Amino acid sequence: MGVPFEALIPYGIMVAMFGISGAGLSKIRSMQNGGKPARHSIDQWDRQMMDRDRRLTGFLRGQTDIADAPVGFELNNPWRLEKRFY
């Protein structure tokens, strides 16, 4: 006895919805990373370089080949001061 085709319609809908949501999440993630693949195993050095790139270009994944820093970068200090508590 075969499976009636009516039973395959919900499975088709579920597969389509999982496919659409997976493709949408992949597209959103690539848009957030500037079209570049996602990073894995980010250590402190990578975070520091990402922060520097963000301060130079305005984007977290942005990189530039300009040798001179933009105007105002000399005042853009990456050092964070700890909060004093009394």
Beta strands, then each sheet from edge to edge (+ up, - down):
end
